[in-house]
Structure formats: C-alpha cells, structure tokens
C-alpha cells in the first residue's frame, strides 16, 4: 500500500492484460482507479496524457472499439483500468450487452476499486448513462472525478460556463464528486487529474483537491 506523501510516477505505467470479465483480471487486491465514459468520451486519450505515453491505451477514430477491461500497472499494487465504453449504439446488440454486463460486474464486485474517473465530452455532458454511472459510484462510496474532455473545442468563457453548470448539477452528490475541464490535446486539466488520482491511491490523505480555476 502507498504512503500518503508518495507521488506515483504515472509515466512508468505499463500494460498488464485485457480481460473479458473480472474472472480474468489480476487478484482483487491493492488499489484500482477506473476510467469510464461513453464510447466517444476520450478515455484512451486521457490515459495516454496521464501516463505521458502516446500509445499505452489504444485510441481509435471509431467509437466502441474498447471491448475488454484493459489493465495497466502503475506500480505493483496500483492499477489503472480502462473500462469498456458505454452508450454507443452502432454495434450489434449482443456485443453491446456483453460489454455492459462486464462493466456492471466490475463496478459491483471489484473490492479494490477506489475511485472512478467519469469522462464526458464537455459539449454533451451528463447524459442519462453518465448520471447513472456517477450516482452508482456515489451510492457505493467511491470518489468520483467528472472529467469534461475535449475542452479545447470551446472558448475559455464557454468552458467556464459549462464547468460551473456541471459543478452545480453535481452539488447533489456532495464532496464525493469533483469536476474538472480537460484537454488531452492541450494538456490543461492534466495536473488536476494527476493530483486527484494520486490522492486516491494514498492511505491517509483524504483532503479535497484544490478547485480548478478558469
């Protein structure tokens, strides 16, 4: 387990395995931080930005390509998890249902899951499935970081307005949910993402992160 003043070197993260379900994953111990979001939310790009690696998590111009639970080792007892994207309709129903079952099983049964990064396109945040994901995580006692991706697509004033809107919508959940804006292209929000994930992976440091300023 990690001591509270240790900083993780995310650039040392390495791919471990791809699993169709939790029975094929590493032992349920240590700490896992999962990345979840709609299939076009930019999960892989965010993981690559966090780890300073261009191809650690495979990106694709075709949403819905992440069909497995992808496991990445930061250190021996800390893992980053790239979950199957949800909400993408242009795949066969049987395949989509299989992904959803694997996703639900992981979220419900994985005891080492400490926090959930929920990625949403800043232009289309808080869709029904996004809200369900956040609500489930809060009910399960998990910390949540709502990460508004592709923020470079908006002007600074538009980003600030959307950030305020989403933060106000998430006040309902209390201090379990934080909200930041993020761009994997321009790297803003990266420091907040790294600080939050690092804090979740510590044993004693539960202080809230400093709010992001636009």
C-alpha positions in Angstrom: 0.0 0.0 0.0 1.2 3.5 -0.7 2.1 6.1 2.0 0.4 9.4 1.9 3.4 11.5 0.8 4.5 9.3 -2.1 3.9 10.5 -5.6 3.2 8.0 -8.3 5.2 8.1 -11.4 2.5 7.6 -14.0 5.0 7.6 -16.8 6.2 4.2 -15.6 2.7 2.7 -16.2 2.7 -0.5 -18.3 0.1 -2.6 -19.9 -0.8 -5.7 -17.9 -3.7 -7.6 -19.5 -7.1 -7.3 -21.3 -9.9 -9.2 -19.6 -13.4 -10.0 -20.9 -14.6 -10.1 -17.3 -13.4 -9.9 -13.7 -12.6 -13.6 -13.5 -9.7 -13.0 -15.9 -8.3 -10.0 -14.1 -5.4 -9.8 -11.6 -6.1 -10.7 -7.9 -8.6 -8.3 -6.3 -6.1 -6.5 -4.0 -4.2 -3.3 -4.0 -5.8 -0.2 -5.5 -7.6 0.3 -8.8 -8.7 3.6 -10.4 -11.1 3.1 -13.2 -11.8 5.3 -16.2 -15.3 5.1 -17.5 -17.3 7.0 -20.1 -19.3 7.0 -23.3 -17.5 5.4 -26.2 -16.5 8.7 -27.7 -15.6 10.5 -24.5 -11.8 10.2 -24.9 -10.9 7.7 -22.2 -7.8 6.3 -24.0 -6.5 9.8 -24.9 -6.9 10.8 -21.2 -5.0 7.7 -20.0 -2.2 8.4 -22.6 -2.0 12.0 -21.4 -1.8 11.0 -17.7 0.9 8.5 -18.4 2.8 10.7 -20.9 2.7 7.9 -23.4 1.3 8.2 -26.9 0.2 4.6 -27.4 -0.3 3.0 -24.0 -4.1 2.9 -24.4 -5.2 2.3 -27.9 -7.2 5.1 -29.5 -9.5 4.8 -32.4 -11.5 7.1 -34.7 -14.3 4.5 -34.4 -16.1 4.7 -31.1 -16.8 1.4 -29.3 -13.5 -0.3 -30.0 -12.7 -0.9 -26.3 -14.5 -4.2 -25.8 -12.4 -5.5 -22.9 -11.4 -4.4 -19.5 -7.8 -3.1 -20.0 -5.5 -3.2 -17.0 -2.4 -1.1 -16.6 0.1 -1.4 -13.8 1.4 1.9 -12.3 3.3 0.0 -9.6 2.8 -3.5 -8.1 -0.3 -2.7 -6.1 -1.8 0.2 -8.1 -3.6 -0.3 -11.4 -5.4 2.0 -13.9 -8.4 0.4 -15.5 -9.8 1.3 -19.0 -13.4 0.1 -18.9 -15.5 -0.7 -22.0 -17.2 2.4 -23.3 -21.0 2.6 -22.7 -23.8 4.1 -24.6 -22.6 3.6 -28.2 -25.5 2.2 -30.3 -23.7 1.4 -33.6 -22.6 -2.1 -32.5 -24.6 -5.4 -32.5 -26.9 -5.6 -29.6 -25.4 -8.9 -28.4 -22.0 -7.3 -28.3 -23.2 -4.2 -26.5 -25.0 -6.3 -23.9 -21.9 -8.3 -23.3 -19.8 -5.2 -22.7 -22.4 -3.8 -20.4 -22.5 -7.0 -18.3 -18.7 -7.0 -17.9 -18.8 -3.3 -16.9 -21.6 -3.7 -14.4 -19.9 -6.8 -12.9 -16.6 -5.0 -12.4 -18.2 -1.9 -10.8 -20.4 -4.0 -8.5 -17.9 -6.7 -7.4 -14.4 -5.3 -7.6 -13.4 -4.7 -4.0 -10.1 -2.9 -4.7 -11.8 -0.2 -6.8 -11.1 3.1 -5.0 -12.2 5.8 -7.4 -13.9 6.4 -10.7 -12.9 8.9 -13.4 -16.0 9.5 -15.4 -15.2 11.2 -18.7 -17.8 13.2 -20.6 -17.5 15.3 -23.8 -17.8 18.9 -22.4 -20.2 19.7 -25.3 -22.6 16.9 -24.2 -22.2 16.2 -20.5 -24.4 14.5 -18.0 -26.3 12.2 -20.4 -28.6 9.7 -18.7 -26.0 6.9 -18.6 -23.3 9.4 -17.3 -25.6 10.4 -14.4 -26.4 6.7 -13.7 -22.7 6.0 -13.5 -21.9 8.9 -11.2 -24.9 8.0 -9.0 -24.0 4.4 -8.7 -20.4 5.3 -7.7 -21.5 7.7 -5.1 -24.0 5.2 -3.6 -21.1 2.7 -3.5 -19.0 5.1 -1.5 -16.5 5.7 -4.3 -14.8 9.0 -5.0 -15.7 10.4 -8.5 -13.8 12.8 -10.8 -16.1 14.1 -13.5 -13.7 15.0 -16.3 -15.1 17.2 -19.1 -13.0 16.2 -22.0 -12.3 17.9 -25.4 -12.4 21.2 -23.6 -10.2 22.7 -26.3 -13.2 22.6 -28.6 -14.7 25.5 -26.6 -13.6 29.0 -25.8 -12.4 29.8 -22.3 -15.6 31.6 -21.5 -17.7 28.7 -22.8 -15.5 26.2 -20.8 -16.1 28.3 -17.6 -19.8 28.3 -18.1 -20.0 24.6 -18.7 -17.7 23.9 -15.8 -20.0 25.9 -13.5 -23.1 24.3 -14.9 -21.8 20.7 -14.3 -20.4 21.5 -10.9 -23.8 23.0 -9.8 -25.5 19.8 -11.1 -23.1 17.7 -9.1 -23.6 19.5 -5.8 -26.4 17.0 -5.1 -23.7 14.3 -4.6 -21.7 16.3 -2.0 -17.9 16.2 -1.7 -17.6 12.7 -3.3 -17.7 14.3 -6.7 -15.2 16.7 -8.2 -15.5 18.3 -11.7 -12.6 19.5 -13.9 -12.2 20.5 -17.5 -9.6 18.6 -19.5 -7.9 18.5 -22.9 -5.6 15.7 -23.9 -4.5 17.8 -26.8 -3.6 21.0 -24.9 -2.9 19.2 -21.6 -5.0 21.6 -19.4 -6.7 19.8 -16.6 -3.9 17.2 -16.6 -2.4 18.4 -13.3 -5.8 18.2 -11.6 -6.3 14.7 -13.0 -2.9 13.5 -11.8 -3.3 15.1 -8.4 -6.7 13.5 -7.8 -5.7 10.0 -8.9 -2.5 10.2 -6.8 -4.5 11.2 -3.8 -7.0 8.4 -4.2 -4.1 6.0 -4.2 -2.8 7.0 -0.8 -3.8 5.6 2.6 -4.3 8.6 4.8 -4.6 11.7 2.6 -8.3 12.4 2.1 -8.2 16.1 1.8 -10.2 17.5 -1.1 -8.3 18.8 -4.2 -8.0 22.5 -4.8 -10.7 23.7 -7.1 -9.8 24.3 -10.7 -9.7 27.9 -11.8 -10.6 29.0 -15.3 
